[in-house]
């Protein structure tokens, strides 16, 4: 068996996909990295903004807050999150986050699939 060499990826906000609510940069994924078995990236949500309610039918999501604060809706519950906190969102569970701080929310996000699928439950922008 041949073991692939490591992939080195660096977060560059200039390469992010921008949205009406913030941005997302996927550093590792099936599309970005041949042979990847996860999706990993950095998501930002601007103050006072929220990403659309959505779910991932093919993977769980782990989200770690680097800076900023948010109210994270997961199913029927809303959980306040701040720096150093993490949340695990089960596969198929509707969720979204609204920034509650005056600074931008910055989160590191990992998905258990290299081809993260998204079902947007609210019209409009991508989730």
C-alpha positions, 0 to 999 in steps of 0.5 A: 500500500502506498501512503500519500504524502501530507497535504499542507493547506493554509487558510487564506480569507482571499480565497473564500466563497463569500455570501450575504452572511459571511464566507467559507473556505474549504481547505480539505475536501474531495474536490480540493484534495485527492483521497481526502476522507473529510471536509475541513474549513473555516467559516465566518459569519458577520455581526448580526448575520446568520447562515440559512437553516440547513442540514447535512444528509451525509455527514456529521459536523463538528464546529469549533469557535475561534473568535466571536459569539453566536447562538447556534440553533440545532434542531429545536434548541438554541445553544450560545457558543463562544471562543474555545467551545465546540458543538457536534451536529448529528447527520440530518439535523437542521441547524444554523448560527447567528452571530451575537457579538460585535466581532465576526464569528470565526469557526473551524468546521469539520465534516465526516465526509469528503463530499459534504452535502447541504440541504438548504431549508430556507431559500436564498443564499448558500449555507 
